[in-house]
Amino acid sequence: MGKIVELIEIAGLDLQFLNKPPSKLSNHSVIIRNMDNIEEFCFLDIASLVKLIFDKDVKAEEVIQAHVNRIEKLNGSVNAVVTFTPEKALKEARMVDQAIAAGRNVGPLAGIPVLYKDLTYTKGVKTTFGSPIYENFVPSVDSIIVERLKKSGAISLGKTNTPEFGAGSQTFNNVFGSTKNPYDLTKTCGGSSGGSAVAVACGFSPIADGTDFGGSLRNPASFCNVVGFRPSSGVVPVWPKTSGWFPLSVSGPMARTVKDLALMLSVMAGYDERDPISLDRSGAAMLRPLEKNFKDVRVAWSPTLGGLPVEAEVLSIIESQRKVFESLGCIVEEATPDLSDADEIFEVMRAWHYDVCFGELFDTKKSQMKDTVLWNIEEGKKLSGTDLAKIENKRTKLHEKIIQFQSQYDYLIAPAVQVLPFDVDQPFVTEINNVKLDTYIEWMRSCYRVSVTGLPAMSVPCGFSKTGLPVGVQIVGGFRKDFSVLQMGHAFESVTKFWQRKPVLA
């Protein structure tokens, strides 16, 4: 089968392969149907599923039913899907099959299952934000990405778990409880897009959305052996949202492979006037060939991202993969940009943002909010105009340093997370390598130092600990060079193939 770009072109939602003769993939359905377990559909890549559906070798209803079966079978063990809509999904799948049978135009992801993080607005489907305050909230609108994925033909199976208001890189809340790591049910899956990462890893859906402020796409991707991409601000428009001009919180895709992620991103990305920082870029650009010649491409190797404490086994696994980048032809040198102000910038901007978004709830619903959210808001309320002016100045200078650094290096490679997945009952990490951590988010510095730079970044499966726990490597690209990150991630995973190792439950 050819590359995704040969199969699908998002511009105009055309399906170029519909008029081509059946490929070898059309025989794939025979293999599937001879299997005792049709859940093998649940680990096919998107292009294969789309081809099977459009060649009428399988029905969209069969694909959705396979994923419904898998969720019903395994979700009780991991608690990833917290609002499940199988009847609605199967009805939509039958409509897709009817449209294809009648020769009507359908979207490029018609029949593909998707799951949405419980922070994402879904019209008519409960969206709790992981908070008792919104336990029964049902939005009257879809978010932009839900609108776009619906138009593409993707079919929602429901919502995935998240910590309260997405606060923290450990997925638990008082509405739905904890989500467990499918590679070890005693460990956390990370967060805050933890439910999405687990769902993708377990084969509940090939793609899921997430959000990323301080690492909420990259952290759970690392912990669950999937790919999570933090795009540049404005690449994926966000609406509804409370703080329209805020650049640090973004939405992005998750998948098992970079190819699948790129296809999802091609639908999610693109200008929308409802988001004031939305960039005027076509999502179709994400469908260009991912293959690239990396000969003499300069890579900054930063296994501790400026001296951060990193657990020994995580460090060892990441260091062992340096040779992969070198084998691709890259010139790899140890180097780190000056991130001396990054921690302060992030902490102040986060506190201010929490006051903007949740300050009114703090005044009226304080007793129903968890302590870490309250702490963030309280820190925000302490800030003065002078404090914010100081941080804005430092953020501008940081950007200048980053641009200078990138005149020397095309990529930055660093740990996605500084620790291995930890006990699911432990709220957050308090110490790394005997270094005490003062706040519940400090253990995520390897991610949030990158967030404040505004650079696109991806966590890609990088290996496993001695006990079988996943570790991801963080690939950071140049300013607004999102596609180049996809290319490097694809090259890395094509060599290493760590993504092929399924969790114990699978």
Phi, psi and omega in degrees: 000144180286182180289159179306321183297338178278342184266321191225136171232118185292326181304115183077003181054040178277148178244094190291335185277355184298328183264006179271156176295152180305140179267182178301335182297335182298339176277350182298326183297330178297318178298313181301312186291339178274356179277145177294332186242106181291356178293355173299337171306329190288351178237016171280152176285163185298315182301321178294316179297315179300316181297316178299317181292315184284335173278359180064025175284330173222163177263148174303324179299322178294319180296314180295318180299321178299317180288324175299315179302318184292319178297315180298327183282320191245341187297331178300336180275331186246336179060049179270316181267117186254339171230116190247129184234061185293320182297315179298317182294317181293323176298315179294324179296319178297325177294322176298314180299320179295319180295317180294318180297327181273357179076020179277156179290134174228169183285167185290344178248024184303123179090358182275126179288146175217151174235145184245139176299145185284019166257348186270128181295127177229113184301124177079000180237130186308135179225107190261344187059019181067019186241136174302334180298325183247026186303329182243021183284129176237111183296152175262000180223159170266151169292166181300317183293327176292317175306313185289319180290326174298314181297329179285349180100356178296147186243121182283136174258355178137207188239149181249154188288151180209152172295162183308120182056022179071019184272107175112153180259045173214122190269100174204153176201172182275359178268311187241351182088202187262149172256134187257154180283124183291346176275344175194108188292353176270356185249161176283154175268358186083194182180180007271355177270041185293318179298321179295316180297317180295318180301315180293317181298324183275356181082021177286330173199151180285339182222155175205157179264168175202175173236160182214116174250296179250012179135016190288349168263321185283320181299304181292331175299317178297316183288340187241009175064038174236182181255128176232128187241124172265105180284167173298150178304132177094346179292314175253111183292143181240126175193140357289153172202155186279322185245085191297331185263002184284128189266347191274335180264121184232162171254150181198177185262158170229146179199177177276334179227161179293325178299314178295320179297318180297321179295316177297316181297327180297331177277321183288326189279161176123155188297142169212125186294344179289340175256111187294344178254012179297135180271144181276074180229146178274135176295337181300338179298337181284353181263007174295161179303135181279342182292139181210146174274116183261016179300126177065014172288132187269128184237128175272121182261116186225078186292345175239005178045053176090033174090017177291147173291130179229131180304143188303318183290323175299313180300318181296318181295315180295315180300327182293343183263001178303322182297334179294314179296323177293322180294337177284351180104000182289148169268109187255122180229144177288119182196148179220135175293162178286104181248027187299332180259359188298319182296314180296319179301312182298312185297320179288315181295325177295314180299315179299316181296320179295323176294318179300314187278326189235007182302320179292321176296324177302321182285334187244336186231027187306320184294344182258010182247146183284159190297325182289326175294315179300319180298316179301316181294317180298320177296322178294322181292339180282343188286144176252171175300323178295321178299315181291324177297319179298317181290322179297323177295317180292324180294321178295317178294324177298318179300318179298320178295320181295316180298320177296317179299321183283352171288345180253330186228140179275330182223156172238129179246129185209170174292142173286320180223146185276351184226165170282161173307133185249183186303133184296339179270358178268119185299320181196168181279132181250350183202137174229123180052044180068011175265117181287140180249135189273333185232168183287347181251355187296333180288355180257021184298329180297336175268311189284342170296328177283323181305316185287344177284340184079007183277145175290143185210149183223141169261127181237138179309132189234349182150186184224149176287174180298334179263009174088019179269136183290152174225136178248151173255143181262121178254118184248131182256184179287167183302118181060024176258061186297316184296327180295329177292319177300320181296316179292319178299319178296317179298317181295312183290332179294329179276315189276321178058027177296333182298340183284347181279110183281158176290167182306317182296334183274000000 
